[in-house]
């Protein structure tokens, strides 16, 4: 426990998150109204659910913001165990719900939970706790790095089995950053990076649909009606937005041209309707969040707080960068939502819970 009396949480982090969340609610409605009306006879179908998820997420954020972050040192292992159980259960036929060929959800009716979204936060808590507790071992590959890799490999394999390579890579990237800031030797990280690249290549080569996505990324117009369709429609949306956009609610691509306009490709609709000004606004808000998150990490009162703040900030920024890269055809298509903006329940709730933990750490530091 900290002896220092907690102050108010960092305003800039709070402002950036609330602004992104507000933009997300508006854009979820704008991007989903057409498909919601066609599929559910209710233009507000996704909006109503997003408001519910956002409200639950804000409650989670307020709760974790007011809980001393040191409590997560004790809860990291139990949370990780529960996460592993959920990741196994989602793969069991009859329990995990299959959507578009992927088995990623647990639940019933209209209530579903995505264990891989919980895994993002769980891995940050578990890895931060382990690295802070055994900081003196980090220079040793066997005693410092291998224990972190073993848990990462288990989580990575389970999520890859769903399959969800994008989420698995975002978790691996976050853990890699945590190892770096904790003082791991560059030769060890370099070796891990090389092995990781080989693993990614193998994952692509042994799954035909991933190979198709890679080929589509290199030349989407070679197959414009199938593998290259997402990328082409996304670029059409962003390109037609120009500087100021075609106007809020006036997207053409959301009329069933661009798949997943309210989830993975919501940034493309944002670019179409609000133009370069709108997309830059969102990017600036994310970098404001990253800047203050890393300042909290640097100024944290202890090693655990520093590593944890770094992990939480990285977790969100890796997802944001991957999503924007996919939408702008800077990397192959992966199923990564844009934090705070994309429609979704589990992702929004657990991301905001993570923000709450970061805000709690900020209550014990002095930022200028």
N, C-alpha and C positions, 0 to 999 in steps of 0.2 A: 504494500500500500504506500501511496505517496503522502509525504507530510505536508506538501504545499497545497494550499486551498485552491481548488479548481476555479478557473476564470471562465469567462464566456467563450464559447467555441469560435474558431476562426470564421470571420464574417465572409471573407472572399470565397472560401471553399463552399460555405453554405449558400451564398448568392449564386455561384456558378452552377451548383447542382440544382437549385430550385429553378433557375432560368432555363437550364437544359430540360428539366422535367416539364416545365410549362410549355416550352416549344414542342416537346415530344407529344404531349396530350393534344395540342392543336394539330400537329402533323399526322398523328394517328387517325384522327377523325377525317382530315382532308384527304389522306391517301387511301383510306379504307371504305369511305362512304359508298362508293360504287359497288365494290365487290360484296360489301355487307348487305346492300339492298338486293343484289342479284342472288346471293347464296342464302340469306336469312330473312329477306323481306323487311329489313330494318337497317336504315342507313346509320343508326347510332349503335349498332351491335357491338363493334369493337371499342368505340368511344366509352360506352358505359362500363365495359369491363376494364379498360385501361384506367379509368378514374378510380375504380375499386382497387386495382392492383397498386396504383400510385398512392392511394390513401393508406393501404396496408404497409406499403414500403416506407412511407413517411413515419408511420407509427413505429416501425422497426428501427428506423434511423434515430428517432427521438429516444427510444428505449436504450439502444446501444450507446448513444451519445452521453447518456447519464449513468452508464455503468463503467466503473473504473476498469480501464483496459487490461490491467494485470490479471483480472479474473479469467481472461482467455488463455492464460498460461496453464491454468488448472483444467480448463474445459477443452483444450485443443485435441487431446487424445480421444476423449469420449465422442467429440463431434466428428473426428476423423473415422472412428469405428462405425458410427451411424451412417456416415456418408458412404463408406465401403459397402455396407449392407444394402443400402439403397441402390448403389451402382450395380450390384449383383442381381438384386431383385428385378431391376428394369430389363434385364436380359432374359428373364424367365418367360417363356411363351405363356400367354394368358394373363400375365401380370403387367408386362410392359406394353404400352400402346404403340402400334406401328403407324407412322405417318410418312408418306412419300418414301417408303422403303427403310426408314430408320426407326429403331426402337429406343426412344429417348424419354418417354413419359410414364409416370405412375399415377394412378388415380381412377376416378369413375365419374360418369356424367359429364359435367362441364368443368369439374375441378381436377386439375392435373398438376403434378409436380415434376420438375426436370432435375434429376439428381446431379447431372453434370454441372448445373449452375450452382448447386450447393458445394460441389467439389472445388470450384474456383476459390471460394472463400475459405473452405476447410483447409485446403492446401496452403494458403497464405498463413493461416493461424498455426497449423502444425509445423510448417517449415520455419517460421519466425521463432516459435517457441524452442524448437530443436537447435537452431543456429545460435540463439542468444544463450541457451543453457550450456552449450558446448563450444563456445567461441574459440577456446584454446586449441581445438582439434581441427579447425578449418584449413590449416596449412597441410594437413595430412589427407591424402586422397582416400585411403581406406577407412580412417576413423572419422573424418570430417565430412567428406562428400558422398561416399558410398551409401551411408544410412539415409541421406536425403534422396538419393537416386532410387533406392529400392522402393520407397513409398511412391515416388513419382512414376516409376515404371508400372507399378500395380494400377494406379489411377489412370495412367495414360493408356494402358492396355484395355482396361474395362471400358473407357470412353471410346476408344478406337473401335471396339467391338460393336458399338451401337449401330452404325458407325458415325463418328463425329470428329474427324481429323482436326477441324478448325479449333474447336474447344480444347482438344488435347494439346495442340500446339500453343495455344494461348496460356495454358497452365504451365507447360514446360518453359515457355519464355519467361514467365513470372518467376519461377523457381531459379532459373539461370541468373536473372538479375539479382535475386536475393543472395545467391552464392557469391556473386561478384562484389556486392556492397559489403558482404560479411568478411571479405578478405581472402577468398579462395585464390590460389596461385593461377596466373594466366596460362601456364602450360597445361594445368588441369582443365581449365575452362576451354582452352583451345582444342584439347583432345575430345572433350565432351561435345563441343560444337561440330567437330568433324564427324564423330559417330552419329550425332543427331541428323546431320545432312544426309549421311548414308541411309539412316533409318527412314527419313522422309522419302528419299528416292525409292527405297524398297516398297514403302507403303503405297506409293503412286503406281509403281510398275506392276504390283500384284493385285491391284483393283482396277478393272477396266474403266469404271466410271470416273475415277480420279485421273487416269491417263487422258480420258476424253476432255476433262476440264482443263488439264494442262495444255493440251493441243488447242483447245478453244481459246485459252488465254493468249497463246502465241499468235493465233490468227482466227479471231471470232467469225470473220466473214467467210471462212472456208466452209462453215456449216451454220448459216444464219438462222435456220429454222429449228435447230435442235441444240447442240452443245454451245453454240455461240450466241444463242438468243438472249439470255439474261444480260450478258455484257453489252451487246449491241443496243438493247432497249434502255439499259441504264445510261449509256453514253448519249443516246438520243435525248433522254430526259434532261441530263445535266447540260448538254450542249444547247438545247432549245431555250434554256433559262436565261442565258446571257448575263448581263450585269444585274438587272433588277428582277428578273423572273417574269413569268407570264401572269402572275397574280395568284394570291392565296386562293385555293379551291379550284383553280382553272387548269390543273394538269390534264394533259391528254393521255399520258402514259398510264395513269391509274384506271383508265377505262379498259381494263383487262388486257392491256398490252404487256406491261411490266409485271412479271410474277413477284409475289411477296412484297408489294409496294409499302405495306405498313409494318413489315418486320425487317428482313435483311437489307432491303433496298429503299428504306425510308429516306436515306440521305439523298438518293437520286431524285425523289419527288420533291424534297426540300430544295434542291438545286434548280429543278424545273420551275417551281412556283415562286421561290424567293430569290433565285439567281445567285450570282457570286457573292452578293452582299449577305444573303442568308447563310450560305455555306461557310463563309469566312467568320460570321458571327458565332456559329456553332464551334468551329475550330478554335477560335480565340477563347471561348468559354472553357473548352477542354484543356487548353494550355494554361489558362488561369488556374484551373483545378490542379494540374500537374505541378505548376510552379509552387503553389502554396502547399501542396501535399509533400513535396520534397523539402520545402523549408521546414515544415513540421518534423520531418524525418531527421533533418540535420540538427534541429534544436531540441529534439526529444530529451527528456531528463535521464534516460537510461538506454542501454543497448537494445533491450527488447522493444521499447517504444520506437526506436529509430528503425530497426529492421521491419517491424510490423507496419509502420507508416509507409515505408518504402514499398512493401509488398502490396498494400491496399491501393496505393497510388498506381503502381505498375499494373496491377490486375485490371484496373479500369482503362488505363491508357493503352495497353496492348490490344484490348478488345476494340477500342475506338479506332486505333490506327489500322488494325486488320480490316475492320468493316469499311472504312473509308477507302482503303487500298483496293478492296474488292469492287466497290461501287464505281471507282474511277478507273478500273481495269489495270491497276498497278500490281495485282497479284491474282492468281486463280481463284475462282469462286469457292467460298467456304460458307458454312452456315453460322456465321457470327453476327449476333444482333448488335446494334449501336447502343451502348449504355445510355440509359435515361430516356432515349427517344423511341426505340423500337417497341412495338407492342409485345407484351409478354408478362406473365405473372411471376414465375420463379426468378427469372433474371432480374427483374426490377426490384423485387422484395429483398433478395440477398445482396444485390449491389448496393442498395440504399442502407442495408444493415451494415455493410462494410464501410460505407461513408460515415455512418454514425460512430463506428469505432475510431476512424481517423479523426473525426471532430472531437472525440473524447481525449485523444492524445494531444490535440491542439489546445485543450483547456489547461494543460500543464506546461506550456512553453510560452515564451515571450517573443512575438513576431512583430516586426516593424513593416 
